[in-house]
Amino acid sequence: MESLAGYVFLGTAMFVLGVFTMVTRKNAIYVLMGAELILNAAALNFVAFARHLGNRLDGQMFAIFIVILAAAEAAVALGIVLQIHHHYPSIDVSKPDRLGD
């Protein structure tokens, strides 16, 4: 049986990389990839802890919900990125400084 520590370490590493990516990058695609890393790290930890606590389905249910949430977030974010690219020549997240036009 696998150790819980390995999964927690991997989840923590994914979370830290996701936060680092979101904070340091200005490209909207990289920011979205950082958010996906954070969501996947949370899903991994939910599944690992559920398995560690006795093969309950709670972790898998939360992981499925997180995958659905990530798909919806990606669809909405892609629409936002396309609108930013339509109004500005780049997808740099620091360029848009006003809400409407």
N, C-alpha and C positions, 0 to 999 in steps of 0.2 A: 504494500500500500504506500502511496506517495505521501510525502511530508507536506503538511499545511504550510510550513515556512517557505518552501520553494514557490508556491502559488502566491503567497502574500508578498514575497520579495518581487516576483514578476509583476504583480498588480501595482505595487508601489513604484517600481521602475517605470511602468507605462504611465502612471499618473504623473510622476515628476516630469517625464519627457513631454507629456501633453501640456502641462502647465508652462514648462520652459518654451515650448513651441508657440503657445498662444501669447506669451509675454514678449518674446524676442522678435517674432516675425511681423512684418507689416503687410505681407501679401495675404489676401483674404482666403485663398485656398489653403495656405499653411495654417492659418488660424482655425479653419474648419477641421483640418486633419488633427490638430491638437485637441479640439473638442471631442472628436471621435476616439482618440486615444484615451481621454479621460473617461468617457462612457464605457469603453471596452474594459478598462481597468476596474471600474466598479462592477461590471457584469462578471468578470473573472473572480473577483473577491466574493461576490454573492454566491456563486456556484461552489467555490472552494470551501467556504464556511458551511454551506448547507451540506456538502458531502462529509465534511469533518464532524458535523453534529448529528450524523446518522442517516444519510441518504434521503433527507426530506426534499420535497419538491419545491419548497419555498424559494430557494436560490435560483432554480431553473425558471420559475415563474417570473421572478424579478429580472432575470437575464433576458427572457423573451420580451418583456415590457421595455427593457432598455434598448433592445435591437429595434423594436417598433418605433420608439422615441427617436433613435438615431436616424432611422430612415426618414421620418417626418422632418427632423431637423435638417437633414441634408437636402431635402426637396425645397424647403423654404429658403435655406441659405443659398442654394444655387440660384433661385430666383432673385434674391437680393444681390448676389454677385453679378449676375447678368445685367441688372439695372444699374449698378455702379459702373460697370464697364460701358454701358450705353451712354451714360452722362459724362464720364471721365475717361481719358485715354488709357488708364491703367486700373488695376484692381487693388491698389494700395489703400489700406484701410484708414490711413491718416489723411487722405485727400478730401473725401466728402466731409465738409464742415457745416452743412446746413441740411435741414430735414426736407424741405420742399422747394419746389421751383415754380 
